[in-house]
Amino acid sequence: MTAQNLGANYVLTALLPRLEKLMPGLCDELLAGIRADKEAINMSGKLTADVEEIFCSAEKILAHSGHET
């Protein structure tokens, strides 16, 4: 992961819990959207290893922000 990606990860990890306090259920909605998008791409036959890595990274960001994935 690049320094830029690590920086973005850090900001999101700090920001998501604060947003969740203001908007309860936000992280659940984000996670559901991530999973739905991944499934749609998979069903279309276009889920490459690189794209799957993006989805895994997004789920990890949610996990690091204190939300169970």
PDB file with one MODEL, atoms N, CA, C and O in Angstrom:
MODEL        1
ATOM      1  N   MET A   1       0.855  -1.173   0.000  1.00  0.00           N
ATOM      2  CA  MET A   1       0.000   0.000   0.000  1.00  0.00           C
ATOM      3  C   MET A   1       0.897   1.231   0.000  1.00  0.00           C
ATOM      4  O   MET A   1       1.892   1.293   0.722  1.00  0.00           O
ATOM      5  N   THR A   2       0.532   2.192  -0.809  1.00  0.00           N
ATOM      6  CA  THR A   2       1.336   3.407  -0.905  1.00  0.00           C
ATOM      7  C   THR A   2       1.080   4.316   0.296  1.00  0.00           C
ATOM      8  O   THR A   2       0.099   4.148   1.021  1.00  0.00           O
ATOM      9  N   ALA A   3       1.965   5.268   0.490  1.00  0.00           N
ATOM     10  CA  ALA A   3       1.794   6.233   1.582  1.00  0.00           C
ATOM     11  C   ALA A   3       0.490   7.006   1.410  1.00  0.00           C
ATOM     12  O   ALA A   3      -0.185   7.315   2.392  1.00  0.00           O
ATOM     13  N   GLN A   4       0.138   7.317   0.173  1.00  0.00           N
ATOM     14  CA  GLN A   4      -1.112   8.034  -0.098  1.00  0.00           C
ATOM     15  C   GLN A   4      -2.313   7.179   0.315  1.00  0.00           C
ATOM     16  O   GLN A   4      -3.253   7.678   0.933  1.00  0.00           O
ATOM     17  N   ASN A   5      -2.274   5.892  -0.028  1.00  0.00           N
ATOM     18  CA  ASN A   5      -3.365   4.994   0.357  1.00  0.00           C
ATOM     19  C   ASN A   5      -3.444   4.835   1.867  1.00  0.00           C
ATOM     20  O   ASN A   5      -4.535   4.784   2.435  1.00  0.00           O
ATOM     21  N   LEU A   6      -2.295   4.756   2.514  1.00  0.00           N
ATOM     22  CA  LEU A   6      -2.281   4.641   3.969  1.00  0.00           C
ATOM     23  C   LEU A   6      -2.855   5.895   4.615  1.00  0.00           C
ATOM     24  O   LEU A   6      -3.562   5.817   5.620  1.00  0.00           O
ATOM     25  N   GLY A   7      -2.548   7.044   4.034  1.00  0.00           N
ATOM     26  CA  GLY A   7      -3.096   8.296   4.549  1.00  0.00           C
ATOM     27  C   GLY A   7      -4.612   8.340   4.412  1.00  0.00           C
ATOM     28  O   GLY A   7      -5.309   8.752   5.339  1.00  0.00           O
ATOM     29  N   ALA A   8      -5.119   7.921   3.271  1.00  0.00           N
ATOM     30  CA  ALA A   8      -6.568   7.887   3.058  1.00  0.00           C
ATOM     31  C   ALA A   8      -7.221   6.894   4.015  1.00  0.00           C
ATOM     32  O   ALA A   8      -8.295   7.160   4.556  1.00  0.00           O
ATOM     33  N   ASN A   9      -6.578   5.765   4.222  1.00  0.00           N
ATOM     34  CA  ASN A   9      -7.083   4.758   5.158  1.00  0.00           C
ATOM     35  C   ASN A   9      -7.153   5.338   6.565  1.00  0.00           C
ATOM     36  O   ASN A   9      -8.135   5.130   7.278  1.00  0.00           O
ATOM     37  N   TYR A  10      -6.134   6.052   6.957  1.00  0.00           N
ATOM     38  CA  TYR A  10      -6.087   6.668   8.284  1.00  0.00           C
ATOM     39  C   TYR A  10      -7.231   7.661   8.467  1.00  0.00           C
ATOM     40  O   TYR A  10      -7.926   7.641   9.483  1.00  0.00           O
ATOM     41  N   VAL A  11      -7.419   8.525   7.477  1.00  0.00           N
ATOM     42  CA  VAL A  11      -8.483   9.529   7.563  1.00  0.00           C
ATOM     43  C   VAL A  11      -9.852   8.854   7.647  1.00  0.00           C
ATOM     44  O   VAL A  11     -10.679   9.235   8.475  1.00  0.00           O
ATOM     45  N   LEU A  12     -10.092   7.866   6.806  1.00  0.00           N
ATOM     46  CA  LEU A  12     -11.385   7.176   6.821  1.00  0.00           C
ATOM     47  C   LEU A  12     -11.609   6.431   8.138  1.00  0.00           C
ATOM     48  O   LEU A  12     -12.723   6.410   8.661  1.00  0.00           O
ATOM     49  N   THR A  13     -10.557   5.826   8.665  1.00  0.00           N
ATOM     50  CA  THR A  13     -10.670   5.107   9.930  1.00  0.00           C
ATOM     51  C   THR A  13     -11.027   6.058  11.070  1.00  0.00           C
ATOM     52  O   THR A  13     -11.746   5.676  11.993  1.00  0.00           O
ATOM     53  N   ALA A  14     -10.537   7.274  11.011  1.00  0.00           N
ATOM     54  CA  ALA A  14     -10.867   8.271  12.027  1.00  0.00           C
ATOM     55  C   ALA A  14     -12.249   8.887  11.787  1.00  0.00           C
ATOM     56  O   ALA A  14     -12.971   9.192  12.737  1.00  0.00           O
ATOM     57  N   LEU A  15     -12.604   9.063  10.537  1.00  0.00           N
ATOM     58  CA  LEU A  15     -13.838   9.752  10.181  1.00  0.00           C
ATOM     59  C   LEU A  15     -15.096   8.890  10.314  1.00  0.00           C
ATOM     60  O   LEU A  15     -16.132   9.371  10.772  1.00  0.00           O
ATOM     61  N   LEU A  16     -15.007   7.639   9.921  1.00  0.00           N
ATOM     62  CA  LEU A  16     -16.202   6.790   9.903  1.00  0.00           C
ATOM     63  C   LEU A  16     -16.893   6.644  11.257  1.00  0.00           C
ATOM     64  O   LEU A  16     -18.119   6.740  11.306  1.00  0.00           O
ATOM     65  N   PRO A  17     -16.172   6.418  12.360  1.00  0.00           N
ATOM     66  CA  PRO A  17     -16.880   6.318  13.646  1.00  0.00           C
ATOM     67  C   PRO A  17     -17.616   7.612  14.011  1.00  0.00           C
ATOM     68  O   PRO A  17     -18.695   7.573  14.602  1.00  0.00           O
ATOM     69  N   ARG A  18     -17.028   8.750  13.656  1.00  0.00           N
ATOM     70  CA  ARG A  18     -17.684  10.033  13.948  1.00  0.00           C
ATOM     71  C   ARG A  18     -18.955  10.205  13.121  1.00  0.00           C
ATOM     72  O   ARG A  18     -19.975  10.683  13.616  1.00  0.00           O
ATOM     73  N   LEU A  19     -18.875   9.810  11.860  1.00  0.00           N
ATOM     74  CA  LEU A  19     -20.062   9.890  11.012  1.00  0.00           C
ATOM     75  C   LEU A  19     -21.141   8.917  11.481  1.00  0.00           C
ATOM     76  O   LEU A  19     -22.331   9.232  11.441  1.00  0.00           O
ATOM     77  N   GLU A  20     -20.722   7.748  11.920  1.00  0.00           N
ATOM     78  CA  GLU A  20     -21.670   6.747  12.415  1.00  0.00           C
ATOM     79  C   GLU A  20     -22.431   7.279  13.628  1.00  0.00           C
ATOM     80  O   GLU A  20     -23.618   6.997  13.789  1.00  0.00           O
ATOM     81  N   LYS A  21     -21.751   8.046  14.479  1.00  0.00           N
ATOM     82  CA  LYS A  21     -22.432   8.637  15.644  1.00  0.00           C
ATOM     83  C   LYS A  21     -23.499   9.631  15.212  1.00  0.00           C
ATOM     84  O   LYS A  21     -24.566   9.708  15.822  1.00  0.00           O
ATOM     85  N   LEU A  22     -23.212  10.391  14.161  1.00  0.00           N
ATOM     86  CA  LEU A  22     -24.167  11.376  13.650  1.00  0.00           C
ATOM     87  C   LEU A  22     -25.264  10.739  12.809  1.00  0.00           C
ATOM     88  O   LEU A  22     -26.398  11.217  12.765  1.00  0.00           O
ATOM     89  N   MET A  23     -24.901   9.654  12.147  1.00  0.00           N
ATOM     90  CA  MET A  23     -25.824   8.988  11.224  1.00  0.00           C
ATOM     91  C   MET A  23     -25.812   7.486  11.507  1.00  0.00           C
ATOM     92  O   MET A  23     -25.202   6.720  10.761  1.00  0.00           O
ATOM     93  N   PRO A  24     -26.479   7.062  12.576  1.00  0.00           N
ATOM     94  CA  PRO A  24     -26.481   5.636  12.920  1.00  0.00           C
ATOM     95  C   PRO A  24     -26.948   4.782  11.734  1.00  0.00           C
ATOM     96  O   PRO A  24     -27.922   5.098  11.051  1.00  0.00           O
ATOM     97  N   GLY A  25     -26.225   3.708  11.528  1.00  0.00           N
ATOM     98  CA  GLY A  25     -26.547   2.804  10.429  1.00  0.00           C
ATOM     99  C   GLY A  25     -25.763   3.069   9.159  1.00  0.00           C
ATOM    100  O   GLY A  25     -25.847   2.298   8.203  1.00  0.00           O
ATOM    101  N   LEU A  26     -24.994   4.161   9.142  1.00  0.00           N
ATOM    102  CA  LEU A  26     -24.231   4.515   7.947  1.00  0.00           C
ATOM    103  C   LEU A  26     -23.255   3.405   7.554  1.00  0.00           C
ATOM    104  O   LEU A  26     -23.181   3.030   6.384  1.00  0.00           O
ATOM    105  N   CYS A  27     -22.520   2.888   8.510  1.00  0.00           N
ATOM    106  CA  CYS A  27     -21.532   1.845   8.193  1.00  0.00           C
ATOM    107  C   CYS A  27     -22.204   0.574   7.691  1.00  0.00           C
ATOM    108  O   CYS A  27     -21.681  -0.094   6.800  1.00  0.00           O
ATOM    109  N   ASP A  28     -23.360   0.235   8.256  1.00  0.00           N
ATOM    110  CA  ASP A  28     -24.105  -0.928   7.755  1.00  0.00           C
ATOM    111  C   ASP A  28     -24.522  -0.717   6.303  1.00  0.00           C
ATOM    112  O   ASP A  28     -24.436  -1.631   5.483  1.00  0.00           O
ATOM    113  N   GLU A  29     -24.973   0.494   5.994  1.00  0.00           N
ATOM    114  CA  GLU A  29     -25.370   0.811   4.619  1.00  0.00           C
ATOM    115  C   GLU A  29     -24.171   0.749   3.676  1.00  0.00           C
ATOM    116  O   GLU A  29     -24.270   0.224   2.567  1.00  0.00           O
ATOM    117  N   LEU A  30     -23.042   1.288   4.124  1.00  0.00           N
ATOM    118  CA  LEU A  30     -21.831   1.229   3.306  1.00  0.00           C
ATOM    119  C   LEU A  30     -21.422  -0.214   3.044  1.00  0.00           C
ATOM    120  O   LEU A  30     -21.103  -0.578   1.912  1.00  0.00           O
ATOM    121  N   LEU A  31     -21.432  -1.025   4.080  1.00  0.00           N
ATOM    122  CA  LEU A  31     -21.041  -2.424   3.946  1.00  0.00           C
ATOM    123  C   LEU A  31     -21.999  -3.165   3.018  1.00  0.00           C
ATOM    124  O   LEU A  31     -21.562  -3.946   2.173  1.00  0.00           O
ATOM    125  N   ALA A  32     -23.287  -2.929   3.168  1.00  0.00           N
ATOM    126  CA  ALA A  32     -24.268  -3.574   2.289  1.00  0.00           C
ATOM    127  C   ALA A  32     -24.045  -3.163   0.835  1.00  0.00           C
ATOM    128  O   ALA A  32     -24.146  -3.991  -0.071  1.00  0.00           O
ATOM    129  N   GLY A  33     -23.744  -1.893   0.616  1.00  0.00           N
ATOM    130  CA  GLY A  33     -23.471  -1.417  -0.735  1.00  0.00           C
ATOM    131  C   GLY A  33     -22.220  -2.024  -1.330  1.00  0.00           C
ATOM    132  O   GLY A  33     -22.192  -2.393  -2.504  1.00  0.00           O
ATOM    133  N   ILE A  34     -21.193  -2.126  -0.520  1.00  0.00           N
ATOM    134  CA  ILE A  34     -19.936  -2.750  -0.968  1.00  0.00           C
ATOM    135  C   ILE A  34     -20.193  -4.190  -1.378  1.00  0.00           C
ATOM    136  O   ILE A  34     -19.755  -4.628  -2.442  1.00  0.00           O
ATOM    137  N   ARG A  35     -20.898  -4.917  -0.538  1.00  0.00           N
ATOM    138  CA  ARG A  35     -21.173  -6.332  -0.828  1.00  0.00           C
ATOM    139  C   ARG A  35     -22.073  -6.495  -2.043  1.00  0.00           C
ATOM    140  O   ARG A  35     -21.879  -7.417  -2.835  1.00  0.00           O
ATOM    141  N   ALA A  36     -23.052  -5.616  -2.201  1.00  0.00           N
ATOM    142  CA  ALA A  36     -23.942  -5.689  -3.360  1.00  0.00           C
ATOM    143  C   ALA A  36     -23.180  -5.383  -4.653  1.00  0.00           C
ATOM    144  O   ALA A  36     -23.373  -6.056  -5.666  1.00  0.00           O
ATOM    145  N   ASP A  37     -22.328  -4.380  -4.613  1.00  0.00           N
ATOM    146  CA  ASP A  37     -21.529  -4.044  -5.793  1.00  0.00           C
ATOM    147  C   ASP A  37     -20.603  -5.194  -6.168  1.00  0.00           C
ATOM    148  O   ASP A  37     -20.479  -5.549  -7.340  1.00  0.00           O
ATOM    149  N   LYS A  38     -19.957  -5.769  -5.164  1.00  0.00           N
ATOM    150  CA  LYS A  38     -19.047  -6.895  -5.419  1.00  0.00           C
ATOM    151  C   LYS A  38     -19.808  -8.066  -6.035  1.00  0.00           C
ATOM    152  O   LYS A  38     -19.326  -8.685  -6.984  1.00  0.00           O
ATOM    153  N   GLU A  39     -20.971  -8.369  -5.514  1.00  0.00           N
ATOM    154  CA  GLU A  39     -21.772  -9.478  -6.040  1.00  0.00           C
ATOM    155  C   GLU A  39     -22.218  -9.196  -7.474  1.00  0.00           C
ATOM    156  O   GLU A  39     -22.187 -10.091  -8.319  1.00  0.00           O
ATOM    157  N   ALA A  40     -22.629  -7.962  -7.752  1.00  0.00           N
ATOM    158  CA  ALA A  40     -23.058  -7.611  -9.106  1.00  0.00           C
ATOM    159  C   ALA A  40     -21.911  -7.756 -10.103  1.00  0.00           C
ATOM    160  O   ALA A  40     -22.094  -8.267 -11.207  1.00  0.00           O
ATOM    161  N   ILE A  41     -20.742  -7.303  -9.703  1.00  0.00           N
ATOM    162  CA  ILE A  41     -19.579  -7.426 -10.584  1.00  0.00           C
ATOM    163  C   ILE A  41     -19.218  -8.896 -10.767  1.00  0.00           C
ATOM    164  O   ILE A  41     -18.875  -9.326 -11.868  1.00  0.00           O
ATOM    165  N   ASN A  42     -19.296  -9.662  -9.683  1.00  0.00           N
ATOM    166  CA  ASN A  42     -19.018 -11.092  -9.767  1.00  0.00           C
ATOM    167  C   ASN A  42     -20.011 -11.784 -10.709  1.00  0.00           C
ATOM    168  O   ASN A  42     -19.615 -12.607 -11.534  1.00  0.00           O
ATOM    169  N   MET A  43     -21.286 -11.451 -10.585  1.00  0.00           N
ATOM    170  CA  MET A  43     -22.314 -12.074 -11.424  1.00  0.00           C
ATOM    171  C   MET A  43     -22.138 -11.702 -12.903  1.00  0.00           C
ATOM    172  O   MET A  43     -22.544 -12.454 -13.789  1.00  0.00           O
ATOM    173  N   SER A  44     -21.541 -10.553 -13.156  1.00  0.00           N
ATOM    174  CA  SER A  44     -21.303 -10.141 -14.540  1.00  0.00           C
ATOM    175  C   SER A  44     -20.057 -10.803 -15.121  1.00  0.00           C
ATOM    176  O   SER A  44     -19.765 -10.673 -16.309  1.00  0.00           O
ATOM    177  N   GLY A  45     -19.330 -11.514 -14.263  1.00  0.00           N
ATOM    178  CA  GLY A  45     -18.120 -12.187 -14.726  1.00  0.00           C
ATOM    179  C   GLY A  45     -16.912 -11.276 -14.832  1.00  0.00           C
ATOM    180  O   GLY A  45     -15.915 -11.631 -15.461  1.00  0.00           O
ATOM    181  N   LYS A  46     -16.996 -10.098 -14.219  1.00  0.00           N
ATOM    182  CA  LYS A  46     -15.905  -9.127 -14.356  1.00  0.00           C
ATOM    183  C   LYS A  46     -15.128  -8.904 -13.057  1.00  0.00           C
ATOM    184  O   LYS A  46     -14.401  -7.919 -12.928  1.00  0.00           O
ATOM    185  N   LEU A  47     -15.279  -9.808 -12.106  1.00  0.00           N
ATOM    186  CA  LEU A  47     -14.575  -9.646 -10.830  1.00  0.00           C
ATOM    187  C   LEU A  47     -13.160 -10.204 -10.964  1.00  0.00           C
ATOM    188  O   LEU A  47     -12.934 -11.408 -10.845  1.00  0.00           O
ATOM    189  N   THR A  48     -12.224  -9.307 -11.212  1.00  0.00           N
ATOM    190  CA  THR A  48     -10.821  -9.697 -11.315  1.00  0.00           C
ATOM    191  C   THR A  48     -10.200  -9.692  -9.911  1.00  0.00           C
ATOM    192  O   THR A  48     -10.807  -9.206  -8.957  1.00  0.00           O
ATOM    193  N   ALA A  49      -9.023 -10.223  -9.804  1.00  0.00           N
ATOM    194  CA  ALA A  49      -8.311 -10.227  -8.519  1.00  0.00           C
ATOM    195  C   ALA A  49      -8.063  -8.800  -8.040  1.00  0.00           C
ATOM    196  O   ALA A  49      -8.166  -8.522  -6.845  1.00  0.00           O
ATOM    197  N   ASP A  50      -7.738  -7.898  -8.954  1.00  0.00           N
ATOM    198  CA  ASP A  50      -7.497  -6.496  -8.579  1.00  0.00           C
ATOM    199  C   ASP A  50      -8.756  -5.834  -8.041  1.00  0.00           C
ATOM    200  O   ASP A  50      -8.706  -5.109  -7.048  1.00  0.00           O
ATOM    201  N   VAL A  51      -9.877  -6.083  -8.693  1.00  0.00           N
ATOM    202  CA  VAL A  51     -11.145  -5.494  -8.248  1.00  0.00           C
ATOM    203  C   VAL A  51     -11.553  -6.093  -6.906  1.00  0.00           C
ATOM    204  O   VAL A  51     -12.029  -5.377  -6.025  1.00  0.00           O
ATOM    205  N   GLU A  52     -11.371  -7.390  -6.750  1.00  0.00           N
ATOM    206  CA  GLU A  52     -11.701  -8.034  -5.478  1.00  0.00           C
ATOM    207  C   GLU A  52     -10.856  -7.464  -4.341  1.00  0.00           C
ATOM    208  O   GLU A  52     -11.335  -7.313  -3.217  1.00  0.00           O
ATOM    209  N   GLU A  53      -9.605  -7.150  -4.640  1.00  0.00           N
ATOM    210  CA  GLU A  53      -8.718  -6.551  -3.637  1.00  0.00           C
ATOM    211  C   GLU A  53      -9.247  -5.193  -3.178  1.00  0.00           C
ATOM    212  O   GLU A  53      -9.123  -4.841  -2.005  1.00  0.00           O
ATOM    213  N   ILE A  54      -9.831  -4.437  -4.093  1.00  0.00           N
ATOM    214  CA  ILE A  54     -10.420  -3.142  -3.742  1.00  0.00           C
ATOM    215  C   ILE A  54     -11.560  -3.346  -2.751  1.00  0.00           C
ATOM    216  O   ILE A  54     -11.644  -2.640  -1.747  1.00  0.00           O
ATOM    217  N   PHE A  55     -12.427  -4.297  -3.026  1.00  0.00           N
ATOM    218  CA  PHE A  55     -13.545  -4.563  -2.123  1.00  0.00           C
ATOM    219  C   PHE A  55     -13.060  -5.048  -0.758  1.00  0.00           C
ATOM    220  O   PHE A  55     -13.599  -4.642   0.272  1.00  0.00           O
ATOM    221  N   CYS A  56     -12.056  -5.903  -0.744  1.00  0.00           N
ATOM    222  CA  CYS A  56     -11.492  -6.382   0.525  1.00  0.00           C
ATOM    223  C   CYS A  56     -10.901  -5.220   1.314  1.00  0.00           C
ATOM    224  O   CYS A  56     -11.056  -5.152   2.533  1.00  0.00           O
ATOM    225  N   SER A  57     -10.229  -4.314   0.629  1.00  0.00           N
ATOM    226  CA  SER A  57      -9.655  -3.147   1.285  1.00  0.00           C
ATOM    227  C   SER A  57     -10.749  -2.278   1.896  1.00  0.00           C
ATOM    228  O   SER A  57     -10.601  -1.791   3.017  1.00  0.00           O
ATOM    229  N   ALA A  58     -11.839  -2.081   1.169  1.00  0.00           N
ATOM    230  CA  ALA A  58     -12.952  -1.271   1.681  1.00  0.00           C
ATOM    231  C   ALA A  58     -13.547  -1.909   2.940  1.00  0.00           C
ATOM    232  O   ALA A  58     -13.855  -1.206   3.902  1.00  0.00           O
ATOM    233  N   GLU A  59     -13.708  -3.225   2.937  1.00  0.00           N
ATOM    234  CA  GLU A  59     -14.237  -3.919   4.114  1.00  0.00           C
ATOM    235  C   GLU A  59     -13.268  -3.808   5.292  1.00  0.00           C
ATOM    236  O   GLU A  59     -13.700  -3.676   6.437  1.00  0.00           O
ATOM    237  N   LYS A  60     -11.973  -3.859   5.020  1.00  0.00           N
ATOM    238  CA  LYS A  60     -10.982  -3.720   6.094  1.00  0.00           C
ATOM    239  C   LYS A  60     -11.025  -2.327   6.708  1.00  0.00           C
ATOM    240  O   LYS A  60     -10.874  -2.176   7.920  1.00  0.00           O
ATOM    241  N   ILE A  61     -11.229  -1.318   5.881  1.00  0.00           N
ATOM    242  CA  ILE A  61     -11.341   0.050   6.398  1.00  0.00           C
ATOM    243  C   ILE A  61     -12.515   0.144   7.367  1.00  0.00           C
ATOM    244  O   ILE A  61     -12.396   0.744   8.435  1.00  0.00           O
ATOM    245  N   LEU A  62     -13.642  -0.444   6.997  1.00  0.00           N
ATOM    246  CA  LEU A  62     -14.795  -0.455   7.894  1.00  0.00           C
ATOM    247  C   LEU A  62     -14.482  -1.221   9.176  1.00  0.00           C
ATOM    248  O   LEU A  62     -14.889  -0.801  10.260  1.00  0.00           O
ATOM    249  N   ALA A  63     -13.773  -2.327   9.068  1.00  0.00           N
ATOM    250  CA  ALA A  63     -13.406  -3.109  10.248  1.00  0.00           C
ATOM    251  C   ALA A  63     -12.479  -2.313  11.165  1.00  0.00           C
ATOM    252  O   ALA A  63     -12.640  -2.334  12.385  1.00  0.00           O
ATOM    253  N   HIS A  64     -11.506  -1.609  10.575  1.00  0.00           N
ATOM    254  CA  HIS A  64     -10.568  -0.816  11.379  1.00  0.00           C
ATOM    255  C   HIS A  64     -11.222   0.388  12.035  1.00  0.00           C
ATOM    256  O   HIS A  64     -10.715   0.924  13.020  1.00  0.00           O
ATOM    257  N   SER A  65     -12.352   0.806  11.480  1.00  0.00           N
ATOM    258  CA  SER A  65     -13.058   1.942  12.086  1.00  0.00           C
ATOM    259  C   SER A  65     -13.957   1.495  13.228  1.00  0.00           C
ATOM    260  O   SER A  65     -14.696   2.298  13.798  1.00  0.00           O
ATOM    261  N   GLY A  66     -13.891   0.219  13.557  1.00  0.00           N
ATOM    262  CA  GLY A  66     -14.660  -0.286  14.691  1.00  0.00           C
ATOM    263  C   GLY A  66     -15.970  -0.927  14.300  1.00  0.00           C
ATOM    264  O   GLY A  66     -16.781  -1.249  15.169  1.00  0.00           O
ATOM    265  N   HIS A  67     -16.194  -1.118  13.026  1.00  0.00           N
ATOM    266  CA  HIS A  67     -17.431  -1.744  12.566  1.00  0.00           C
ATOM    267  C   HIS A  67     -17.136  -3.173  12.170  1.00  0.00           C
ATOM    268  O   HIS A  67     -16.177  -3.445  11.448  1.00  0.00           O
ATOM    269  N   GLU A  68     -17.966  -4.086  12.646  1.00  0.00           N
ATOM    270  CA  GLU A  68     -17.795  -5.511  12.306  1.00  0.00           C
ATOM    271  C   GLU A  68     -18.182  -5.735  10.852  1.00  0.00           C
ATOM    272  O   GLU A  68     -19.215  -5.248  10.392  1.00  0.00           O
ATOM    273  N   THR A  69     -17.340  -6.480  10.129  1.00  0.00           N
ATOM    274  CA  THR A  69     -17.646  -6.780   8.728  1.00  0.00           C
ATOM    275  C   THR A  69     -18.078  -8.210   8.578  1.00  0.00           C
ATOM    276  O   THR A  69     -18.378  -8.651   7.469  1.00  0.00           O
TER     277      THR A  69
ENDMDL
END
